[in-house]
Amino acid sequence: MAVPTAVATGLAIVPISTQAPVAQAQSSLPGSSNLLPKNDGLTDSVLPGEAPQRSTIETEYPSSDGLPAGVEIDRVEYKSPRHAFVYVKSAAMPDQEMKFQILLARDYYAKPNQQFPELWLMDGLRARETESGWTIATDVEQYFADKNVNVVLPVGGESSFYSDWQQPDNGKHYKWESFLTKEVIPIMDNKFRSNKQRAVAGLSMGATSAINMAERNPHLFNFAGSFSGYLDTTSKGMPEAIQMALSDGGGYNAEAMWGPLYSQGWIDHDPKLGIEQLRDMTVYVSSGSGQPDFGDPNSVAKHGPSLPGVGLEVISRMSTQTFVDRAKAQNVDVVAKFRPTGIHTWEYWEFELKQAWPYIANSLSIPQEGRAAECEVKGAIGASVAGQAHFEECLTNEYQVGETSGVAQDFTGGTAYWSPETGAHGVYGAINARYAQLGGATSWLGFPKSTELGTPDGKGRLVQFENGNIYWHPDTGAWEVPNDLLEGWKEYDYERGRSGYPTGKDEHINGGKLQPMQGGFLARNREGKTHLVFGAIAKKYATVDKADLGLPISNEYKIDGGWFQQFENGNIYFSPESGAQVIKYGKIFDEWGKHGYEKGKFGWPTADFESKPGVNEQKFQNGTLQEINGGVREK
């Protein structure tokens, strides 16, 4: 297949008539007004709109156990309970922070012991560094919400073809194939309960990449899909067309990717030459004709065509036909969908993904009940969530929660719970995400006793559970507080007082509990007494070994010139002149007391108590006391 230069630049329109069905409208395209081409650049039709501003509702810092050497999960940011961004320190591309998105399977929380297959969706040539074009420009998040598959979406990779490049270029040395196959797969296996059954599909550049990745790693994939891909990269004119696209799509040199045009590197990345490796997979390819159909009642197009979008689809159609012809010659089955209309834009790829889904689900052996929601909202749960926006569309029927006597039901916006003791309540948003991470109703919190409630300041939210509350504030996120701490927190006026909102989970120390707060720490010691640590003393306490100093046994005392607070094994003193310092109980403390503590000749402590081999030492404003061989002396 030779590609004329005019076609490569989008200056020729070659409609191709077929009998395949036209793409039917499925749903409105989110942000479609942002997808209008801003100019006539060759690859502008592949450029998604700007990524939406998504708030992080929860951040996890999971261990990297079980991952390859040099690979670490830096953090996982949840934008919703089912939409996560995974940030990775990569061995393949160590010079930049890598990330990918996951849309978690429908039953991910409902069935915590179940493993799930994966669907990888590769982005286009103008991939953004912020978020996958699939979640920016299509309804993929909503469409897969009721399906039992983890959707994996690489973020970034502009003009990369998701390959391992031979040379650095444009300030980057792409090693995408290594990152995805050697690092993302272990992360999914170890951290997100993969059952090791995978499908890979993509659009345009990502479609070429999907077929190449499946051919080069056939043991990893059950399905390979191409939507408007370039499935012939070495026929006359194709390397030049790809070079032109990479230059337009970010100023990249295609020879840094696969070497000199038409060389072995290009042969090794030509989908039509690796077809034999796809024999044991389901292969789905599709392409439009390049004929615009905007305005047709059955069209999915949301705006008129751009000339490059027409030309790029013509190239895809020609190269995909070449691929299909090769596959037939080699007796490799391919599901080919050649549409009578359609150009190189996101609306058509959203449509094709939905057409491919039954084939994807079959290849991954997803049961019928895992392919879409067939559910009914009724009873106490139905009554409790009626009219609430977060609970308009169910994802599951009611299911038993662990070994409890209660049930739960998942919705697109949250989860509703019922137990005989608590009744039915819906939980959603950041609080629901935190609750799910803790184990939901099977966790120590138990079942919810309320839906989400506002706090008196009008900024925070809380949900009451059987054994504690979860509080949320935009500055702190969502954190749980157990009932025994809540009981003592009451005397400090909850979040309205000096403590503010919780900023982390409670820690068990010396038989008691310690909860970090905006204003310091809330502590309940082994005697059941609750105390608040705040201000400069709290800042000091945050830096010390809390098990060594112990939990507070008093609140803060105001004394002449400063403040102090008692802990199980020492005090923290603060004055503006000396700062906040720790002094441990013992012989030095007793000797200091004989001289009048901070009012005596030594004054305030100016450094933390220090234990060295053979000597303990405490520095004061007017001297130093040392404990050596059981005796105390002034240094």
N, C-alpha and C positions, 0 to 999 in steps of 0.2 A: 504494500500500500504506500504510494507516494502521496505526500501532503503538499498541495500547492501553497506557495507563500501567501497568496491572497486569502486562502482559507485560514491559515495559521494566524493571520492578523485580524481575522474577523471581517474581512472586506468582501467575502463571497458568501452568498447564502445558497445552500444546496438542499432544499427540502427533499426528504426521502419518504415516499409514501409506503405505509405498511397497513396491515389490517389489525394490528394490536389495539386494544381499547385505549381511549384517551384517559389521561389522568383525571379522576373525579375529585371535586372539592371535598375535603375532609373536615377541616375546621379553620377558623380564622387564624392568621399567622401573627403571633405576638410581636409587637414592635415593627410591623410591616412598613410603616412610614419611614423607618430608619434604614430600610434596605434598598432604597432607590440609589442607583449608581450616581456617584457625585461627579464623575467625569467619564470619559471614554477610554480609560486605561484598560489594557488587555484583560486583566484579571479582576477588575472591579466587581463583576457580577458574583464573584465567589466571596467577596468581603462581607461578613455579617455586620449588623449594626453594632453600636457600642454596648458593652456588657452592662447589664443593670447593676445598680448598687445594692448588693446583697449583704445584709447584716449577718455577722457571725453570732449564732445563738449559743454555741458551745465549742470549746477547744479541748482536744485530748492530746496527750503526749505519750503514745503507746511505746512499749519496749520494742527494740529492733531484734530481739532474739529470733533466731531461725533465718535471718536474712543473709545474703552473700556478704563477704568481706567488703568493707568500704561503703556499704549501703545502710542508711539509717532513715527512719521516719522521723522527721523533725516535729511535725504536728499534724493533726487532722482537724480541720475547721468545718463545723456543721452549719450550713446555711438553712437547713430544715432538718428534721429528724432523719429524712431519707436522702438528703443531698449533701455530700461531703466533698471537700477539697483536701487531697492528701499531698503534703509537702515532703519532698524527699531529698536527702543528701545522697547524690548519685556517684557511684564509682565510674560509670560510663561517661558522664558529663559533669565532672567535679567543679567546673568553673562557674556553675550557675545553680540556683535552687530550682529543682524540677518539681512539677506538680501534675496531678491528674484528678479528674472528678469521678465520683461514684454516685450513681443513682441506685440506692439499695433496693433489693427485691421486696416485693409486697409483704411476704411473711418473714422478713428478716428478724423482726422483733417478736412476732407472734410465735415463731418456732426457733428458739435460740440454739437448738442442737442440730438444725437442718443446714445442709450445705446447698449452695446455689450455683448454677451455671453463669457464665459471663458473656456479655455482648460488648465487644469493643467497637466504638464508632470513631473513625478517623476523620480529621478535619480537612478543610480545603487549603489551597495554596496560600491564601491570605489569613491563615490562622492567627488569632490574637494571642497575646501573652497573658491576658487576664482570665479568659474563660473560653471553653469550647464553643465554636460556632453553632453546634447542635443545640445547646441550651440557650444561646442568644437568639437564634433565628428560627427555631422550630418549636413545636409543642412536645418534644421528646420527653420532658420531665413529667408532663401530665399523662402522656400516652402510656408510659411504662409504669406508672404508679400502681396499677393493678396486676402487674405481671411478675412472675417469680423468676426474675433474672437480674443479676447485678450488671448495670450498664456502666462501662468503663470508658472515660472520655479523656484522652491526652489533651493537655493544654499547652499551646505554643507549637513550635515546629514550622513556622512560616517558611514556605518554599523548600522544605526539607525532604519531601517524599518519604518521611519517616525512615530514612536510611542511615546507615553508618557511612558518613562521608569520608572520602579518601584524604581530603586536605581541609584545613581550616579556611573559612571564608567569611568576610563581613563581620569579623570579630567573634565568630563562633566556630566550634568544631562539633558538628552534629554527630551524635552516636545514638540515634533514636531507636534503631532496631535492637541494639544491645540493651538500652534502657528498658524498652517495653518487654522484651522476651526474657531477659535475665534478671530484671529487678522488679518490674511491676507484677509479674507472675508470682514470684515468691511472696510479695506483699499481699496479694489477693489470697494466695493459698494459706498464709499464716495468720493474717489479721482480719480477713473479711469472708472467711468460710466458703471459699471456692470449692466446687466439686470437680474442678479441673476439666470441665467441658466448656469449650470456648467457640464463639463465633466472632468473625472480624468483618467489618464492612466500612465503607467510606464513600465520600463524594469527591469527584474530580481528582485532584492530586491524592486525596486520601483513599479514593477507590483504587487507583493504581497501587498505592502502598498496601492496601488490604490484600489484594491478590498476590503481590510480591511477597508479603510477609507470610501468607499461607503457603505459597510455593516453596519458600526458603526454610520454613519451619512446619512441615506438614504434620508432624507429631503433636503439634500444639492446638490445632484447630479442627473443628467439625464442619465449619461453614465459612465460606468466603464470598463477600458480596461487593459488587461494583455498581455505583450509581453515577453515570456520566463519567466513567473513568477513561484513562488513556491506556489501553491494554495492548498497545504496540508501540514500543519506544525506540525501535532501531530501523524501521523502514525509512526509505528516503524522505527526508523532510521532517521526520518526527523529532530527532535530537535538536534540530534547529528551532522547532516550535517550542520545545521544552526550555531550551536556553532562553528564548525570547520571553517566555512566561516567568522564569525565575528572575530575569533581569527586571521585568516589570513589577514582580511581586516582592520586591525588597532589595534589589540590586545585587543578586547572587549570581555566581558563575557556575554553570552546570558542570563544567569540567572539574571543579573542586569536589563535586558530588560523586560522579561515577567515572571520572577520568576523561580523556579526549573523546570527542563525539565519535560514536560508532565503535569504540574500543570494547575490550572484554568486560569492563565494568558495566557498560550499557547492556551488553548481551546478557549478563548475569541478572539484570534488573528489567528484563523484557518479559512481561506477563505471558505473551503468546508463545514464548520459548520454554516456559516451565510448566505447561499445562499438565503434563504427565503426573506431576506431584499432587495434583488436585483430584486424582481419580477416586479416592476414598472419601471425599468431602461432598457436601451439597454446595454447588456453585450457582450464584444468582447474579446476572448482569442485566443492566437496563440502560437505555439511552433514549432521549427525545430525538426528534428529526432536525431540530434547528428552526422549525416553522413556528413562529409566535402564534399563540391562541388567546391572548389577552382579550377579554370581552366576550368570549364564548361562554355560554351559560354553564358548561361543564368544566371550564378551565379552573385550575388552582392558582393561576397567575394573579398577582395582586397589583401589578403595574405593567406598563408597556415595556417592550424589549429594548435591550441595549445591543448595538451591533456586535461588540465582542462576545456577549452572551450567546448570540446566534452562532457566530463562527466557532467558538469553543465547543458548543454542543455538536456541531457538524463533525469536528475532529473526533470527538468522543464516539459519535455514531460510526464513523468509518473504522476507527481502531477497534471498537468493540465488535463490529461485524467480522473483522479480520480474526479476532480472538475466537469468536464462536465458530467460524469456518475451520480454524485449526483444531479446535476441540472435537468437532464432528469427525474430522479426518483421523483423529487419534482415538475415537470411540470413548471420549470423556463426556459424560452427561453435563450439560449446562442448561439452567433455566434462563432463557433469554427473553426479555421484554423490550421490544422495540416499539416505541410509541409514535403515533402518526404526527404528533405535534410536541412542542416543549423545547425550552432553551436552558441555558446553563445558569440556573438560579435556585435558591433555597426552597421555594415552594414545591418544586418538582421532586427534590430529594426527600423532603418530608413525606410526600405522597409515596415515593418508592420504598421508603423504609417500612411503611405500613403494609405495602403490598408484599414485601419480603418477609414480614414477621411470621406468617404460618410456616414458611420453609425454615426459618431460623429456629422456631420452636420445635419443629419436627427433628431437626438435626441435633438439638440439645436434649431431646427426649423429655421435654417439658409436658407434664400431664395436662389434659384439657382444662382442669380446674385451675391450673397455674398460668393460663394464657390470657385470661381476662376475669374480671370480677363478676360473679353471679351471686349476689348477696341481697339480703332483706334486712331492713331496720325495723325492729318491732319491740314490744314489751317495754320494760322499765327503761332500757337504754334509749329506745326510740322516743319515749316521752321526754327524757331528760335532755336530749340534744335537738329536739324539734325546733326549727327556725334559726338554729345557730349556723353561721356561715362556714365554720370550720368542719362541720359535720354534715354537709349537704350530700356528699357522695361516698358511699361505703366501698371498702376494698375487700372486706371479708365478712362472713357471717360471724355470729358470736362463737367464741371458742373458750374452752376451759383454761384458766390460768394456772399452770403447774399442777400441784397437788392440792390447791385451795378449793374452796366451795364457790368461788367467784368466777365470772366470765369477763371477757373483753371483746371489743369489736374495733377494727381499724377503719379509719376514714382517710380521705385525701388530706385533711388538715389536722388530724389528731387521732386520739384513741379514747374510747369510752369504756368505763369499767363499771361492774356491778358486783356487789357481794351482799349476802343477807344482813350483815352488820352495818354496812355503810350506805347501801342504796346505790343508785347509778349517778355517775358524774363523768363529764368529758374533760380531758386534759389535752392541751395543744401547745404549740410554739416551743420556746426555749425550755420551759418547765417540763413539757412532755419529753423533749430530747434528753434532758438530764435524768428524768425519771426512768426512761428506757435504758440509758447507759447503766444505771444502778441495778437494773433487773426488773423494773416495773413493779407490779403488785407482788412478785415473788421476792422482792428485796426486803430489807429490814423496815422500810417505810410502810409496807402493807398497801391497802387499797386507799384511793382518795376519798375524803369525806366532804369535799367541796369541789366545785369547778374553780376556774381562775377568778381571784378576787383582787380588787384594787387596794393599794395601801393608802393611808391618809394623806401622804404627800402628793398623790396623784401621778407619781412617776414609776413606782414599783408595782409588782404583782406577786401574788402568792397563791399556792394551793395547799390545803390542809390534808394530811394523810393520817392514817391510824397512829403512826409512831413518830411523827414529825411534820415539818412544813418544808416546802421548797419555795425560796424567795428569788425573785428576779428583779434586776435593776439594769438599765442600759449601760451603766458604767462598770458593773460587776459580773454580769451574766447570772446564771441560775445556780444556786447552791442550797443544799439541804441542811436543816438544823434539827437535831433529834429532840424529842419531847423533854428529856431531862434538862437540856440546855435552855429550851424554850421556857421552862418553868422558872429558872433563875433569871433569864433575860427580861422577864416581865418587870422586875423591879428597876430595870434600867430603861424602861419605856420602849422596849423593842427597837425597831429600826429608827424610831423617831428620836431616840436619845443619842448620846455621844458615840455609841458603837457604830451607828449606821448599818448598812446592809452587810451580810456575809460575803466574803471574797474567796472562800475556799471551803473544802470539806473539813469536818472536825477531825482532830488527831487524838489518839488515845495515848496519854502520858501518865506514868506513875499511878495508875488506877483511876485516873480522871480523864477529862476531855478538854480540848482546847480548840476553839473555833476562830479562825482569822476573820476580822471584820474591817470595814472601811476605816474605822477610827482606832483600831488596835486589835485586842483579843478579848474574847469572852471565854472564861474558864470555869469549870466545875471540878473541884478537887475531890479526893477520895472520901472526904467527910461529907460530901454533898453540898458544900458551900460554893456559891457562884460569885465570881469577882470579875471586874472589868479592868483591863490594862489599856491605857490610852496615852496619847501625847508622846513626849520625849522618852518616857519610860518604856512605852510600847515599841518605839523605834529601836531602842537598845535591846529589848527582849527579843525582837525579831532576829537579832544577829547572834544570839547565844545558843548554846546547847540547852534546850528547854528541859530535857530529861535530867540534866545535871543540876541546873538551878531549881528545877521543879516548878510546879504550878503556883499561882498566887494564893496566899492564905489571908490576904487582906486587900482592901481597896487602897487607893493612893492617899497618903497623909500629907497635909500641908504643914510645913515647919518653917521657922525663920530662915529666909534665904533660899528656900527651895521646896522639894517634895521627895518623898521616898515611898516605896512599896515593898511589902514583905512577901517572900516566896518560901517554898518549902526548905530550901537549903541556903538562903541568903537574901540580901536586899538589893534593890536598885535605887541609888540616890541620884537626884538631879538638881543642879543649880545652874543659873546662867553662866557663871564663871567657870565651873568645873565640867559641865556637861553631864550626861547620864553615864554612871559607872556601876559595875557589879562588885559587891563585897560579899564573900562567902562567910557563912557562920563557922565559928571555930576559935582558935586561940588568938588569931590576929584581931578578929572582930571583938572578942572579949577585952583584949588589951586596949583597943581603940575606945571601947565603952568606958573603961576605967578612967580615961582622960576626957570624958564628956562628949564622945562621938564627934559630930561635925562642929559642935560649939567649943570643943576643947582645943588643945595646942596643935593637933595635927590637921584640923579643918576637914574639908570635904575630900572624898576620894577623887583622884584625877586620872585614874586608869583602872581597868578591870583587874580583879583578883587574878594573880598569875601563879600557876603551879609549875615549878621547874624541878628537875632531878635534885633531890636533897634539900629543896628550899621552896617555901611558899612566900609570896611577896605581894604587898599592897602599897601602892603609892598614894600619898595624900598631898594636899596643898603645901603643907609645912614639914614634910618628911616622909620616910618610908619605914614600914614595919616588915620584918622578915621572921619567918618561923623556920628554925633549923634544929634538928635533933630534939624536937618536942618543946623547945624553948623559944620565946619571942624576944627579939632585940630590935633596937632602933638603928637603922643603917645611917 
